[in-house]
């Protein structure tokens, strides 16, 4: 049996699998469009199923469509080590976001099969449904149901832009399983992902050891003024809701800058009413996105917004209402699993640094129910959620090699 200190994956096989998956739901500019519960998502799932069965894995699916491909361990009573991510993409997504984590997990199993290595704990390769949330908000939906954050009924009732319900579409594509969501117990969960940011590439590091995920607060705001003619309304008599948006935009930026580099913030989605060239806006609806990996800092940012924004609007003669429409606290990943990642990188000669994930991932919810950690590899220019998203074969190999070593340490090799 090969020494566990020097085992590595088959980079060519992993790379070929990633790009074969990308042939399903191809984008228009070289990326991928496999939005959740589309026909393309279903086809990608069937390909993954075939690969898992060829690797000797037993596949189960739960009522959210989460796919669990199991390699047995030698101890029938040992809890499994789970690995994986997601196969669904943005409408103009890249080839690697999520896919690397699922197929990297499959490559770990393939490598163990090739080398005849057995583990005490079973290993389960996982494809979480609807991580992206592009078609059915919110993101990370199925892992949220698994972790008990969202009910199955709430998830099934979510609709897309055409009014189609999540539950109906899951059944339509044939991936609605009967297993109870969240009934599984985990020994650990490990997720490999591209960074989706520029730090690793800029620092020249092979591996990001993700110590924390960012907490998030989404605040939906409505600024109400008065619609009136842009040409005939005297300036002192205007109640311009757009000015409220403008000043709150600057406030949000100032709050984030005052808390940088440990926090970020911006206004994303904006709707202006009536959105006419010659009418002063009477209402603006927009969403603020505050994020930090420090809970106290995140809460303080929200508190400052709530203290200062109403005063800004009052001075303009407009009214502000707001509510938090999305939130999760920053997860801190398992110290023991993080050390196994660092040890694996050191053993293989890969450079690494501790980083914080700026994006949400399924690991953030699974961290609520099991010891969890994340591994990241660089991506070119930090670009993701874009068809031009790119990584190298060497980066994919490094991340999957480290995943392999963390998995076998956690699942315990049987000599």
N, C-alpha and C positions, 0 to 999 in steps of 0.2 A: 504494500500500500504506500502511495506517495506520502511524504512528510507533509503534515498540515501547514508547515511554515512556508512552503514554496508553491502551493497549488495556485493556478491561475485559470481564468476562463478562456474559451475559444473566441477571440475577438472577431474573427471573420464570420463565424456563425451568428454571433449576436448582431453584427452590422447588417448581415444579409436579412435577418429576421425583421429588423427595424424597417428596412427599406421595402421588404415584401409587404409588410403591414401598410406602409404608406401608399401602396398601389390601390388600396381600398379607400374610397372616398378621397381621391386626389384633389388638391386645391387647384386654382387656376394659375398659380405662380410657383409651383414646385413644393407646396406645403400639403396640408391635409384639411379635409372638411368631413369629419365623422362626428357630427353633433349627436348628442345622446338620443337614443331611441329612434334614430332614423334607420332606414334600410341599410345604410352603410355601416352604422354601428352594429347592427345585427350581423352583417357579413364579417366584420372584423372579429366579433365574438366567436363566430363559427371557426375562423382560421385559428384563433387562439385555442379553442377547444381541441381542434385536431392536433395541434402541436403538443398540448398537454397530454392528450391520450397517447401520442407517439412516445412521450417521455415516461409513460407508465403511471401517470397521475390519475387520481379519481376526482371527477369534477362534481361539485354541488353548486346549486344556485338558490339564493334566498328570495324572499318576496319583493325585494327592491332590485332584483336582477344582479346583485353582487355575485361574482364568480369566484369560487374557491377550489383550487386544484391542489390536491393533497398527495404528498409523498410520505409514505408510512415511515415511522421511526421504529426502533427496536423495543421500546417500552410502550405498551398499549395504554398505559395510564398517564403518560407524560403529556402535558399540554403542548400544542403545536407552536412553532415559531412561524409567524406570518411575514411575508414580504410582498411588495407590490405597490401599485399606484393606479392609474386609470388609462383607458384606451380612447375615451371620447376626447374631442378636440373643439377648439373655437371654430367659427365659420371660416376664418382665414388663419388657421393654426399652423404650427410647425410639425415636423415629423418626430420630435423627440420629447416634447412636453408630456409627461405622464407615461408615454409609451416606453421610454427607457426603463422606468421603474418596473413595469409589468414584465417586459421581455428580459430585462436584467435578472429579475427573479427567476424566470423560466431558465435562463442560461445558467444560473447557480445550480439548479436541479440537474440540468443536462450535464454539467461538469461533474457533479457528484456521481451521476450515473456512469459517466465515462471512466472515472477513476475507481469505481467500486467502493465508494466511501458511504458508510452508513452512519446515521445519527440516532441518538437516544430519542430526541424529540421529533415528531413529525414536522415537516416543512410544508407550508401552504402558500402557494402563489395566488395573489388576489388581484382581481380587476374590480375596482369600486365604480359603481354607476354614477354618472352625472357629477363628476368632480368639477367640471368647468362651469356648469350653470348657465351656459350660453343660450340654450333653448328653454330650459326650465329653471328659473331662479328659485332658490339660492344655490350658489356653488357648494360643493362638498355635501350634496344633499343626502346621498345614500349612507355615507359614513356618519352623518349627523343622526340619521334614523338608527343606525347600528348602535351609536353611543347614547341613545335616548334623549337627544337634544330636540329632535323633531319627531312627531308621530307619523306612523305609516299613513294614516288617513290624511294628514296635512300634506304629505308628500304626494300622494296619489291625486289630490285635488289641484295641484299646481298646474297651470296652463301655459302654453306657448303663445306666440303672437297671433296664431290662427285660432286660438281658443281650444286647442286639443289638450286633453288632460293627460298628465304623466302616467297615471295608472292604466288608462286605455291604451296609450302608445306602447307601454311596457308589455302589455298582453298582446298587442298587435304584432310586434316583432318576434314574439315567441320566447321571451326571456324572463317571464314572470315565474319565479320558482315558488315552491311551497314551504321552504324552510323558514322558520321564524327569524325575523331580522334581529340581530343582537343576541341570539341564544348561544353563540359560540363563545368559548373562553380561550384566551390567548396567553401563552407564556411570554411572548414579546411580539412587537411589530416593528419592522424596519422598512423604510421607504427611501429608495434612490430616486433622485430627481435632478434635472438640470437646474442651475442656479436661478435663471431668469433675471439675472442682475450682473453687473460688471466687475464685482470685487475679485473673484478668483482669477479671472483672466488678467486683470490689471496688476494683481499681486504675483502673478506667475505661479500660482499654487494648483496642484492637481486635484485636491480634495477639500471640500468644505464640510466641517463637522458642525452640524446644525444644533446649537445648544438650546435655542429658543425659537418659537414662532412669534410673529407679531400679533398682539391683540388688536382689535378693531372696534371702532365705533362709527356707524353710519348715521348721520343726523339729517333727516329730511326737513327742509325749511320752506316755509311759504311766506313771502313778503308781499303784502297787499297795499297798493296805493290807489290811484284813481286813473282810469283811462280817460284821456282827453287829447284834443287835436295838437299835434306837434307844432303847427304853425301859428295857431291863434291863442294858445294858452300862455299868459304871461309867466315869465320865469319864476317870480316869487310865489305864484299860486299853484305850482306843479307839485303833485305827489307821485314821484317817479319811482316805481318799484325797482326799476333797473339800477338806480343809485344804491338802493339797499343791497342788492346783489353785489355791486361793485365794491362797496365798502366792506361787506362781509368777506368777500374774496381776499381782500388785503388783510383783514383781521386773521383769517385762517392761515394765510401765508406767514404772518408775523408770529402767530402762536407756534407753528411748526418750526420756523427758523429759531425761535428762542429755545426750543427743546431739541434741536439738532445737535449731534448726529443720531441721537437715540429715539427720534420720532420723525414722522412725516405727516403731511396733511395737504389736502387740496379739495377743490370743488370739482366734481365730475359731471354728472348728469344735470342738465339745465333745460327747463321749459319756460318760455316767455309768452305771456298772453297780453294782447291778442296776436303778438308777433307780426305787426303790420308796420310798413315803412313810416306812415304818418300818424301813428297813434302812440302816445306815451304809454309805456307798459303799466298796466293796472295790477298785474300779478306776476310773480316769478316763483317757480317751484324748482328747487335744486337740492342736491345731496352733498354733504360734507363727508369726507373720508379721513378720519384720524387713525393713525396706527403707531404703536410702540410695543416693544417687548417688555417694558416696565409698567406694571399695572398702575402704580401710584401716579406716574407721569401721564399715562393715558387718561386717567380720571381727572387729573388736574387740567389737562388741555380742554376737556369738555366743560369743566366748571368755569374756566376763563371765558370760553365762548359764550356760555349761558349768562355770565355776568356782564359782558361788554357788548354783545351783538344787539340786545334790545335797546340799549342806550343809543347806539348808532342809528338805528331805525327811527327811534322816537325823535331824534334831532332832525330827521329828514321828513317827518310828517307821514311816515308809513308804518305799518304794523308787521310784527314778526311773530309767527307761530312755528314751533319746531317739535319734533319727536325723534327718539332713537328708533330706527327701523332695522338695524342690524348690529349685532355685537357678539364678540367672544373675547374672553380674557386671554392674555398671552400664555401659551403653553411653555413649560420648561421641560425639556426632554430628559429621559432617564440617564443619570450619571454613569451607571454601569455599562449601559449599551454605548454611550458616547465614548467611554474609554476603550471598549472593544473595537470601535471604529478607528480611533487614534492608533491603537496597537496594531491593527491590521495594516494601516497605511505605513507605519514605521517598519513593519516586518517586510513589506513589499518595496520599500524605498520610495514611496510617494510622498511628496510634500503636502502639508495640510495646515489649515488654520480654522479656528472656531469662527462661525458666522451666525447671524440671525437671518431667518427666512423672511423676506419682505412680502411674500405672497402666502395665501392660505393653501393648505394641503390636507388631504384626508388624515394624515398623521396627527394633525392638530386636534381632530375630534377623537381619534382612536386613543390618543394620549389620556383621555378621560377614563378609559376602561382597561388599559393595559400598559406595561412599560413600553415606551416607544422612542425611536430615534430616527434621524434623517441623515442621509449622505447626499452631498451635492457635487456635481462636476461642473466645470466652466461651460459657458456658451459664448459664442462669438459676439463681442460688443454688448453683451448682456441682453441681447434682443430675444424676446419671446412673445407669444400670442401674435405671431406674425409669420407669414409664409417663408420669410427669409431667415427664420431661426436656424442656427447651425451649430453643431458641435463636431469634434473630430473623433475618428475611430479610437485614437489613443485615449482621449478623455473618457469615452464610453467604457473602454476596457479598464481604465484605472478605477472609475467609480464602481464598476461591477466586480472587479477583483476585491476591492475593499468590502463590498457587500458580501461577497462569498466568504471572506474570512470572518466577518462579524457574525454571519449566519452560522457557520460551523462552530464557532466558539460558543454561541448561545444555544445551539441545538445539541452540542456535545457529541463529538466524534466517538464512535465505538471502535476500539482497536480490534 
